[in-house]
Amino acid sequence: MTLRHVWKLTAVSCLVLVLSGCWSRHELNELAIVVGIGIDKEGEDYKVSVQVVNPGQVSTRNGMSNILKPVVTYANTGQTVPEAIRKISLLSSKRLYFAHLRMVVFGETLARQGINKSIDYISRNPEMRNDFFIVVAKDSKPEEILSTFSSMDPIPANNMYMKLSNSDNLWAATGQLSLDRLLMDLMTTGKNPTMTAIQIAGDKEVGFRQMNNNSIKPSAVLEYEGMAAFKGERMVGWLDEDQTKALNYLQDSVRQTLGVVQCPDGGYASLDITHSKTTIKVGREGQLPVIDATVRLQQDISDVECQLDMNKVETIDIFRKAGERKVIELLEKGVEHAQKKLRSDIFGFGQEVHRQQPAMWHRIKDWNTVFPDVKVHIHSIVDMKKIGSTAQPVQEEKRK
């Protein structure tokens, strides 16, 4: 055997040793795969709940049985979040595994007291990836949210994840929040966090039982409803559907949505928003900044209940101006709510002041005290693109 062959054999042997295993590996049957975590406060302690997948019950090969449930929810309390999670080992026969986490649900009690300590644990855990979504439970406890059966997916946390992802793309009244985005908002002066709120719509008690899946119309569903607004790490209030839309428009995070405007004759028309772009300009008035926000939309007409001639240019102009007025009214009310009631810059205007007027920004000692008095001017430009494949409303064609 030549020296060259000896070196090749040595190299192959080293590779075999390296690839033969992993010191931190765990067998699948030893792991409890966590897809959802709920964190809340119970007195002075943290209460942590986890939604764990039962792999044998969600396998497409074996189908689902009525003996065991597709997921199991465990909960326990502790002085810290890690302690509460470790104490769940008293309830689960398998080690909790977080690499497939989809949802983190904060309770309102925790959110109002502050989320920094909980976020610290989540951001430090090396098993947790950063592609999960974070929400706040409204009118329910996180444990209740994670214990509600889903009629569309055997794993409720997956259903929550996909529902939020889809609505974020198609409806302006929700928003997906990742860990990276939350940490950025918490560490950046001039922008306070917001989180989509989730609630149980319907009969909670039925939702906790598997019979909730056996009806065409479930007795209880998990529904996204507005957002929770924060000032720093603490929640300060709720945003309703319209206020959430205003937030997303001003954050330039609307992809597609739909608005309804009233026709001159009393009917309604649906306007399909296919594109949205928001620009923020910062001026000054005395020692205070002035915000000019311009929202440019492209909209199609998707439904008309009016007695109007759609072939006329002036009719299209009616809908264009109605769309502009609708957006301005929506955004002005959203800004007023944030300034006068929440007193929290959830839009990120402070970041724009910092970027566009750095000298003014450095003279401002506390943006949270300045923000409620900042003048914000809203402008809207709407471009009409399509009126659909039918030129005239159905009722107008019937009348002719």
N, C-alpha and C positions, 0 to 999 in steps of 0.2 A: 504494500500500500504506500503510495507516494505521500509526501508532505501535503500536497495540494488536497488529496482525498481526506487526510486527517483533519485539515481545517474545515472542509465542507461538512464532515460528520460532526465536528464540534459545534459548528454554527446551527445545524439542524437540531441537535440535542438541546441547545440553549433555547431555541424557539419552542420546542415541545414543552420544556419546563415552564416557560412563560405563559403559554396558551393552554396549559392543562387544567386550569381552574382559576377561581377568583376567591380571595380570602374572605370577602364580605357577601358571598352568594347565599341565597336562601331558597329552599325548595318551595314551589308554589303552594303545596298543601300545608305549609307552615305559616302562610301569610293571610292576613285579612285585608283585602284590597279596599282602601278607603276612597270613596268618590265624593263625599260631602262632609264638611265640618261645620258645626254650629258652636259659636262662642258667645256666652252671656255672663252677666254677674248675678249671683244669688247671695244676697247679703254682702259679706266681705270676700267671699270666695268666687272663683270662676267656675261656671258650669259648662263643660265641653261635651258635645254630642257628636257622634260619628255615624255616617251611613256606610255600611260595609256590604260589599257584593257577595252573594252566595253563588259562586261560579256554576255549580251544577244545575241551578234553577234557571239560569239565563242562557244556557247552551242551546243553540238552534238544533243541534243534533238530537238532543234528548227531549226537547220541548220543555214545557213548564208543568209542574205538578201542583196540586192544591195542598200537598202535605207541608212543604217548606216554602218560605217566602223568598222572592228574588233578592231582597236586601234585608238587612237587619240594622236597627239603630240602637247603639249603646250610648249611655251617658253617665258621667260621674263628675264630682266636684273636687276642687283642690285650691290651695292658696295661690298657685300659679297655673298657667295653661299647661305647661309640660307635666306638672304633678297630676292634674286632672286626667290627662291623656294616659299617663303611666297607670293610674288607678283603674282605667278601663280594662286593663289586663286581668282584673279580678272578675270581669264579666265575660270576656272573650277568650276562647281557647287558642286563638292564633295571634301572632304578632301583627300589630297595625302597620300597614305599608301605604305610604302616601304618594308614591310616584305617579298614580293615576287620578289624583285629586281634580275634581271638576268645579266644585262650588264651595265657597266659604260664606257662611251666613252669620252676620253679627246680630245680636239682640239689641233692641232699642235702649234698654237699661245700660248695657255696656257702651253703646255708641254715645250716649249722652254723658257718660262719665269719662270716656276717653279710650281710644283704640290703640295708642302707641305700644303698650306692653304686649298686647296680642299680636300686633303686626311684627314686633321684634322677634317673637318666637317663630312666626310663619316665615319670615325672611331669612332666619338663621338655619332652619331645618334643611339639610342637604338633600333629603329625599324629595322635597316639594319642588316641582317645576313652577315656572311663573306664568303658565298658560291657563290658569283657572280664573273664574270670575268671582267677584266679591259683591255681596248684596247685603241689605239690611231687612230684617223681619219687621213687618208692620202689623200691629194688632195680634201678634202671635209670638210664641217663643221659637227660637231656632230649632229646638228639639221637635216641636210640632211640625215645622216646615219639613224637616228631614224624615218625619214619620208618616207623611201623607203619600198615599199610593198615587201613581200616575197611570192614567188610562192609555196613554200613547207610547209609553216606554216602560219596560219592566224595571229599569233603574231610574228612579225619580231625579237624581242629580244630573244624569245625562239629559233628561227631558228639560230640566231647568236651564242647563247650559245651552242647548240647541234653541230653545224658545227665546232666550235673551239674545243669542247671536242673530237669529232671523229677524226679530223685532228691531234690533239696532240698525239693520240694513233697510228695513221697510217702513218703520214707524218712528217718528221723531220724539216720541214720549218715553223712550227708554234709553239706556246707554250701558254698554259693557265696560267694566272696570277691571283691569289686570293689576297684579301686585306692583309691577314696575311703574304704572301710571299713578297709583295711589301713593307710593313712596315719593315720587317726584312732586306731587301736589302737596304732600306733607312737609317736604323740605324746602319748597320754593316760596318765598315771600311774594305776595301779590296774586295768589290763586289758592282758593280753598277747595277741598275735595267735595264731591257729591257721589252718592251711590244709589243705584236703582233699588227701589223698595219692592219686596215680595210679600204677598199675603195669601191666606187661604180663603177663597171665595166659596161660600156654600156651607154645608154641614160638616164641621170639623170632625165630629165623632165618627161619622160614616167614612170620611176621608182616611181615618186611621186604620180602617179595616179593608181587607182585600176585596170585599164585595163592591167597593167603589169602582173597581175595574170591570165589573160584570154588567154594567149598564151602558146603553148608547149615550145617555146623558148623565155623566158622573154627578154624584151629589156634592162633591167638593173638587175644586181644581186649584192649582197653584197659579196665581195671577200676578203679573208685574203691574204696579200701581204707583206712578210718580217716582220721586226720588227723595232721599234724605240729604239735607244740606248740612255742611260742617263749617265750623270756624276753627281752624287748626285741627286738632285731634278729636274735638268734641262736636257732637251733633247738636244743631241749634233749631232745627225745624224740618218741616216737610214741604216738598214742592208737589203741586197737583199736576194734572196732565198738561194743561196749557203752560204753566210755569216751567215744566220740564222741556217742552218744545222750545220755549224762548231760550232756555239755557243751551240747548243743542244747536240752535241757529247761531247764537252769539259765539259759541265755541267752534263754529265751522265744522261740526261733526254730523250734519244731516246729509245722508246719502240719498234716500228717497223717502217720501211721505205723501200724505194727502190732506188737503184742506177743503172745507165746505164754506161757500159764501152764499149770501141771499141774493136772489134775482130781484129786479125792480118790481115785478108783478107779484112777488111774495113767495115764489118757489125757491128751490135750492139748486146749486150746481156744485159738482165735485171737481176739484182741481188736483190733478196728479203732478206732484213736484218731482221732476226727474233729475234736477241738478240744483245745487245750492252752493254759493260761495260768499263768505263774509269777510270783509276787510275792516280793520280797526285803525282809525287815525287819531292821534293824540295831539290836541292843541293846548292852549293855556288861556286862562282868564284870571288875571291877578296872580295869586300864589297857588291857585288850584288848577289841575289839569281839566280839560274838556274832552270828552270821548265822542267821536263821530263813528257810528257803526253803520255800514252799508251792506245790506243783504241783497244779492242778485240771484234771482231764481229763474229757472226754466220750467214752465208748467204746461201740461196738456189738459184739455177738457175731457173728462172721462164719464161724466153723467150730467144731463141737463133736464131740469123739471120746469123750465121757463117757457113762456109763450113769446119767444124771440126768434127773429130770422138770423140763423147762424151764418148765412152767406154775406151778411153786411159787415163791413170793416168796423163800424161803430159798435156793433154787438160784441165783437172780439175785444174791442177797447174797454167795454163795460167790465168784462171779466178780468182783464189785465189790471185795471184800476182797483177793482174789488179785491184782487189778490194782494196788491200793494198795501191797501188800507188794512187788510186782515193781518198781514205780517207786522206792520208798524204797531197796531193796537196790541197784538200778542206780545211783542218784545217790550213795549213800554210798560205793560202791566207786570211782566216778569222782572224787569229791572227795578220797578218800584217796590215789589215784594222783597227783593234781595236787599235793597237799600234801607227801607223803612222798617221792615219787620225782622228779617234775619240779620241785617247789618253785617253781611258777610259777602265778600267778593268771590262768588262762585264762578264768575265768567272769565277771570284772568285779566281783567282790565289793568290791574297793577303790574302784571308782567309787561304789558304793552307800554305803560308809562315808563317803566324801567328801561325798556329797549329803545323807545323813541325819544324820551326826554330824560336822559340820565342825570343831568344837573338838577332838575326839579325833583327827581326821585330821591336823590341823596339828601335833599333838604326836608323831605317828609320823614318824620321820626316814626310814625305809626300809621301804616296804610289803613288798618282796620278802622281807625277813628276818622280818617279823611274820606274813605269810600262813600259813606252815606250822603255826603254833601257834594259829590262830584256830579256835574251835569253830563247827562248822556243823551245824545241826539241820535235817533234811529231813522235811517233812510232805507227805502226799498225800491228795487228796480226789477220788474217782472217782464220776461220775454215769453210770449205765447208761441208755442211750436205746432201743436196738432189739436184738431177738434174731433178726432175719431173718424171712423170709416163712414158714419152716417152724418150727412150734412145738417139735417134738420132734426129737432126733437121729435120723438115718436108721436106725441100728442098733436104737434103741429102738422105732421104729415096726415094724420087721421082726419084732422079738421078740414084739410084741403080736399 
